């Protein structure tokens, strides 16, 4: 992980508050996107969101961009009002015409004050931006036409209009500014090479800034699409679980309870009772299959980008580096044809292509903040060389391109690289402003460049704040989806793995030879199925349920395991041996555990896997020992051992690869994941030791004293 990238996360969060004006909200801000699971105690509020909640989530995502646009607009208007007010005072002091500056002060201040009362829509702001273009045009005409210092700010109307109003109306504003440039070029002579170069650079900066704004706006829409898609995924998962919850409440629970009642009636005594029990058992198995179909879509998550935030930033800057290379090619050709310095432009062209290729590499796409630093330095380096070539004065043509370098870095940066580039930009302005006395027109030019710097500072702050909001939302959504999928794994394992094991044991036990033993087994297994279905309901009602730990005797656990799996062991001719501290002459160790989770979802899954992969006639060894403050349970088989792909994907989402057992048994790939997850939820751990002749699974739990009170893990 890029260290600078992590630093950027903190600084960009800081920028979200640094560049926020102290102001009351226009409207009550919407609640944050609900991406956390909340435990519920009833069916109506357990899972899912209604249409109104879904619509609210989408409006919350769009609200962030609208709020950024509104605050950016207000800061820009206030900056323009203050700057034009200062220009008005300066013009009055020198006795020159101040009409245009005064008009701009009044218009921008009036619109800024109106923005406190209401959110300004595109219908209101489009004429304001158009008026701003006309003011720039009139100021340029009155200050020398194409040589006017005002044109150093000409990129701002189109750039801000695209960000605030959107690409459609913003491009119109940028186009109006370019028409103004065309008129000025037609009506004004540019006698010197420096003036011609600066005028063409001002045109290029207007186009460049408009393209950057369009790219930024497009990237923010990409964030919104990913966030909305994840909201839809969360809603889909919850909708599926709502249906599954209803199935458990309305069908599985009553059928399981009826199975217990049928088992209590001693179904082994006569054919009529046996037939009734089998009918209830078949109905329960059928309902479980129905639930499995409902939960099928929850087992796998659709493919998502590893890091959408990173992917969006990389795509944006790569696109613009290719376009920037074309712009640098234009500058190189133009300078070569006019006899100006073209080597810096060629260097910038080469570096743009190299950086674009670098971002294609996996290493480059990981070190984004460092890459943004490099882009800032490599962009400002050639520009500084061109500024020095023209005397390092405010009228050096390349100075008007400096904001573009900063905004290019913002496409990729989380904060540090953008602020570093801003600092370089400020240093260059100080360099050209303080190195020698300035002529009046150079002072005006420097004033406009400083004003553009102030606006860029506010823009960078707002853009980084919005990106921080999006990236934080994506991170929270990813965590929520991970919790959702983990909850679905536990549910799938409880319903379709643990319960199925016991239902199969019930079906095999119906053919038992001794009626009394058969009846007792059926009743015990039926009660365990009922407990498992109740446990699955807890998983459906919320991922926050913690296991209730009690002092549980491992001899009881192993007796239940033998009871549950004895039919499976007999079917494959396997032997289950129990040794260690659970032997008859030793007191059984007590483990802090939740009995149902330990027996069914931990030990049951491990023994089931051992049976599945053990060759016929072999043995499965189970032992338990006390080691210090721990109880260690070992389950050892002599099968082929765990496949490499299973171990490799144990930490991944979804099911692991599941191969057939030695007798053709099928699995779902959740057993080991569920066992480890539930052990960890009870404060323990699971170790897997693979050997050439089998597998050993070691469960470690905290040792309990006799009479320990129940506690929460």
Residue pairs with C-beta under 8 A, 6 or more apart in sequence:
1 366
2 366
2 367
2 368
2 369
2 370
4 367
4 369
4 370
4 373
4 416
4 417
5 367
5 368
5 369
5 370
5 414
7 369
7 415
7 416
8 369
8 413
8 414
8 415
8 416
8 417
9 414
9 415
9 468
9 471
10 415
11 414
11 415
11 416
11 419
12 414
12 415
12 464
12 465
12 467
12 468
13 468
14 415
15 415
15 419
15 460
15 461
15 464
15 465
15 468
16 461
16 464
16 465
16 468
16 469
18 461
19 75
19 457
19 458
19 460
19 461
19 462
19 465
20 71
20 465
21 71
21 74
21 75
23 116
26 70
26 118
26 119
27 119
29 63
29 67
30 56
30 59
30 60
30 63
31 56
31 60
32 60
33 57
33 60
33 61
33 227
33 231
33 473
33 476
33 477
34 49
34 53
34 57
35 234
35 473
35 476
35 477
35 479
35 480
36 476
36 480
37 480
37 483
37 484
37 487
37 542
37 543
37 544
38 542
38 544
39 541
39 542
39 543
39 544
39 545
40 46
40 47
40 541
40 542
41 541
43 245
43 246
43 249
46 241
46 242
46 245
46 540
46 541
46 542
47 238
47 241
47 242
47 245
47 540
47 541
48 235
48 238
48 239
48 241
48 242
49 57
49 235
49 238
54 231
54 232
54 235
57 228
57 231
58 228
58 231
61 224
61 227
61 228
61 231
61 473
62 224
64 466
64 469
64 470
65 220
65 224
65 466
66 119
68 462
68 463
68 465
68 466
69 163
69 164
70 115
70 119
70 120
71 462
72 160
72 163
72 164
72 458
72 459
72 462
73 115
73 120
73 125
73 160
73 164
74 112
74 115
75 458
75 462
76 156
76 160
76 455
76 458
77 108
77 109
77 111
77 112
77 115
78 108
78 112
79 451
79 454
79 455
79 458
80 104
80 108
80 132
81 104
81 105
81 108
81 109
81 112
83 451
83 454
84 101
84 102
84 104
84 105
84 108
85 101
85 105
85 109
87 98
87 101
87 447
88 98
88 101
88 102
88 105
91 97
91 98
91 101
92 98
97 142
100 135
100 138
100 139
100 142
101 139
103 135
104 132
104 135
107 128
107 131
107 135
111 120
111 128
114 120
122 165
122 166
122 169
125 161
125 164
125 165
126 161
126 165
126 169
126 172
126 173
129 157
129 160
129 161
129 165
129 173
130 173
130 176
132 157
133 157
133 173
133 176
133 177
133 180
136 150
136 151
136 153
136 154
136 157
136 177
136 180
137 180
137 183
137 184
139 148
139 150
140 146
140 148
140 150
140 151
140 154
140 180
140 184
141 148
141 184
142 148
143 149
143 150
143 444
144 188
145 184
145 187
145 188
146 181
146 184
146 185
146 188
146 190
146 195
146 199
147 188
147 190
147 195
147 199
148 184
149 441
149 444
149 445
149 447
149 448
150 448
151 181
151 184
151 199
151 202
151 400
152 202
152 399
152 400
152 445
152 448
152 449
152 452
153 448
153 451
153 452
154 177
154 180
154 181
154 202
154 205
154 206
155 177
155 202
155 205
155 206
155 208
155 209
155 210
155 400
155 403
155 404
155 452
156 209
156 452
156 455
157 173
157 174
157 176
157 177
158 170
158 171
158 173
158 174
158 175
158 177
158 206
158 209
158 210
158 213
159 174
159 209
159 210
159 212
159 213
159 407
160 213
160 455
160 459
161 169
161 170
161 172
161 173
161 174
162 170
162 171
162 173
162 174
162 210
162 213
162 214
162 217
163 170
163 213
163 216
163 217
163 459
164 170
165 173
166 217
167 214
167 217
167 218
170 210
170 213
170 214
170 217
171 210
171 214
174 206
174 207
174 210
177 206
178 203
178 206
178 207
181 199
181 202
181 203
181 206
184 199
185 199
190 196
190 199
193 338
193 339
193 340
194 390
194 395
194 396
194 397
196 338
197 334
197 335
197 338
197 340
197 397
198 395
198 396
198 397
198 400
200 334
200 397
201 397
201 398
201 400
201 401
202 400
204 327
204 330
204 331
204 401
205 400
205 401
205 403
205 404
207 327
208 324
208 327
208 401
208 404
209 403
209 404
209 407
211 320
211 323
212 320
212 404
212 407
212 408
212 411
215 316
215 319
215 320
215 411
216 316
216 407
216 410
216 411
216 463
218 316
219 312
219 313
219 315
219 316
219 411
220 466
220 467
220 470
222 312
222 315
223 308
223 309
223 312
223 467
223 470
223 474
224 470
226 305
226 308
226 312
226 474
227 470
227 473
227 474
227 477
230 304
230 474
230 477
230 478
230 481
231 477
233 301
233 302
233 481
234 477
234 480
234 481
234 484
236 297
237 298
237 484
237 488
238 484
240 294
240 295
240 297
240 298
241 295
241 298
241 488
241 491
241 540
243 294
244 291
244 294
244 295
244 491
244 540
245 537
245 540
245 541
247 287
247 290
247 291
247 294
248 291
248 533
248 536
248 537
248 540
249 537
251 287
251 290
252 284
252 287
252 288
252 291
252 533
253 530
253 533
253 534
253 537
255 280
255 283
255 284
255 287
256 284
256 526
256 529
256 530
256 533
257 530
258 280
258 284
259 277
259 280
259 281
259 284
259 526
259 529
259 530
260 523
260 526
260 527
260 530
262 273
262 276
262 277
262 280
262 281
262 526
263 277
263 519
263 522
263 523
263 525
263 526
263 527
264 523
265 273
265 276
265 277
266 273
266 515
266 519
267 273
267 274
267 276
267 277
267 510
267 519
267 522
268 274
268 512
268 515
268 516
268 518
268 519
268 522
269 515
269 519
274 510
277 510
277 522
278 510
281 503
281 506
281 507
284 503
284 529
285 503
288 495
288 496
288 499
288 500
288 503
291 495
291 496
292 495
292 496
295 488
295 491
295 492
295 495
295 496
298 485
298 488
298 491
298 492
299 488
299 492
299 654
299 655
299 668
300 654
300 655
301 481
301 485
301 653
301 654
305 311
308 474
309 467
309 470
309 471
309 474
310 365
310 366
310 368
313 368
313 411
313 412
314 359
314 365
314 368
314 412
316 411
316 412
317 359
317 372
317 375
317 408
317 411
317 412
318 356
318 359
318 360
320 408
320 411
321 352
321 353
321 355
321 356
321 359
321 375
322 352
322 356
324 348
324 352
324 408
325 349
325 352
325 353
325 356
328 345
328 346
328 348
328 349
328 352
329 345
329 349
331 342
331 345
331 348
332 342
332 345
332 346
332 349
333 342
334 340
335 341
335 342
335 345
336 342
341 385
341 386
341 389
344 382
344 383
344 385
344 386
344 389
345 382
345 386
347 381
347 382
348 378
348 379
348 382
348 383
351 378
351 379
351 382
355 371
355 374
355 375
355 378
358 364
358 371
359 365
359 371
364 371
368 412
368 413
368 414
369 412
369 413
369 414
369 416
369 417
371 412
372 409
372 412
372 413
372 417
372 418
373 416
373 417
373 420
375 408
375 409
375 412
375 417
376 405
376 406
376 409
376 417
376 418
376 420
376 421
376 424
377 424
379 405
379 408
379 409
379 421
380 402
380 405
380 421
380 424
380 425
380 428
383 398
383 399
383 401
383 402
383 405
384 398
384 428
386 396
386 397
386 398
387 396
387 398
387 399
387 428
387 432
389 396
390 396
390 397
390 398
392 431
392 432
392 435
393 432
393 436
393 438
393 442
394 432
394 433
394 438
394 442
394 443
394 445
394 446
394 449
395 441
395 442
395 445
396 432
399 428
399 429
399 432
399 449
400 449
402 425
402 428
402 429
402 449
403 425
403 452
403 453
403 456
405 421
405 425
406 418
406 421
406 422
406 425
406 456
406 460
407 456
407 459
407 460
409 417
409 418
409 421
410 418
410 460
410 463
410 464
413 464
414 464
414 467
414 468
414 471
415 464
418 460
418 464
419 460
422 453
422 456
422 457
422 460
425 453
425 456
426 453
429 446
429 449
429 450
429 453
432 446
433 446
438 446
482 653
483 543
484 543
485 653
485 654
486 543
486 677
487 539
487 543
489 670
489 673
489 674
489 677
490 539
490 601
490 674
490 677
490 678
491 536
491 539
491 540
492 668
492 670
493 601
493 605
493 668
493 670
493 671
493 673
493 674
494 532
494 535
494 536
494 539
494 600
494 601
494 674
495 532
495 533
495 536
496 668
497 605
497 608
497 668
497 670
497 671
497 674
498 532
498 600
498 601
498 604
498 605
499 529
499 532
499 533
499 536
501 564
501 565
501 568
501 600
501 604
501 608
502 525
502 528
502 529
502 532
502 564
502 600
503 529
504 567
504 568
505 521
505 525
505 563
505 564
505 565
505 566
505 567
505 568
506 522
506 525
506 526
506 529
508 567
508 568
508 571
509 518
509 521
509 522
509 525
509 567
510 518
510 522
512 518
512 521
521 563
524 560
524 563
525 563
525 564
528 560
528 564
528 600
531 596
531 600
532 596
532 600
535 596
535 597
535 600
538 545
539 545
546 681
546 712
546 713
547 593
547 594
547 597
547 678
547 681
547 682
547 712
547 713
548 594
548 710
548 711
548 712
549 592
549 593
549 594
549 682
549 683
549 710
549 711
549 712
549 713
550 592
550 593
550 594
550 595
550 704
550 708
550 710
550 711
551 590
551 591
551 592
551 704
551 705
551 706
551 707
551 708
552 590
552 591
552 592
552 593
552 594
552 595
552 598
552 704
553 588
553 589
553 590
554 581
554 582
554 588
554 589
554 590
554 591
554 624
554 631
554 633
555 582
555 588
556 588
556 595
557 595
557 598
557 599
557 603
558 578
558 582
558 622
558 624
560 599
561 576
561 599
561 603
561 604
561 607
561 622
562 576
562 578
564 604
565 576
565 604
565 607
565 608
565 611
566 576
568 574
568 608
568 611
569 575
569 576
569 611
569 620
571 663
572 611
572 614
572 616
572 662
572 663
573 616
573 617
574 611
574 614
574 616
574 617
574 618
574 619
574 620
575 618
575 619
575 620
576 607
576 619
576 620
576 622
577 619
577 620
577 621
577 622
578 622
578 623
579 621
579 622
579 623
580 586
580 623
580 624
580 625
580 634
581 587
581 588
581 589
581 624
581 625
581 626
582 588
582 589
582 623
582 624
589 624
589 625
589 626
589 631
589 703
590 631
590 703
590 704
590 705
590 706
590 708
591 598
591 631
591 633
591 701
591 702
591 703
591 704
592 682
592 683
592 701
592 702
592 703
592 704
592 708
592 711
593 682
593 684
593 701
594 682
594 713
597 678
597 681
597 682
598 678
598 682
598 701
601 674
601 675
601 678
602 674
602 675
602 678
602 679
602 686
602 699
603 633
603 635
603 675
603 699
605 671
605 672
605 674
605 675
606 635
606 671
606 672
606 675
606 697
606 699
607 620
607 622
607 635
608 671
609 667
609 671
609 672
609 695
609 697
610 620
610 635
610 636
610 637
610 639
610 695
610 697
611 620
611 661
612 661
612 662
612 665
612 667
613 637
613 639
613 640
613 661
613 662
613 695
614 620
614 637
614 638
614 639
614 662
615 638
615 639
615 662
616 662
616 663
618 637
618 638
618 639
619 638
620 635
620 636
620 637
621 634
621 635
621 636
621 637
622 633
622 634
622 635
622 636
623 633
623 634
623 636
624 631
624 632
624 633
624 634
625 631
625 632
626 632
626 703
628 703
629 702
629 703
630 700
630 701
630 702
630 703
631 700
631 701
631 702
631 703
632 698
632 699
632 700
633 698
633 699
633 700
633 701
634 696
634 697
634 698
634 699
635 696
635 697
635 699
636 694
636 695
636 696
636 697
637 694
637 695
638 693
638 694
639 662
639 694
639 695
640 694
641 690
641 691
641 692
641 693
641 694
641 695
642 688
642 690
642 695
643 657
643 659
645 656
645 657
646 656
646 657
646 672
647 688
647 690
649 656
649 657
650 656
650 672
650 673
650 676
650 688
654 669
655 668
655 669
655 670
656 669
656 670
656 672
656 673
657 669
658 666
658 667
658 668
658 669
659 667
660 666
661 667
672 686
672 688
675 686
675 697
675 699
676 686
679 685
679 686
679 699
679 700
679 701
680 686
681 713
682 701
682 713
683 701
683 702
683 713
684 699
684 700
684 701
684 702
685 699
685 700
686 697
686 698
686 699
686 700
687 697
687 698
687 700
688 695
688 696
688 697
688 698
689 695
689 696
689 697
689 698
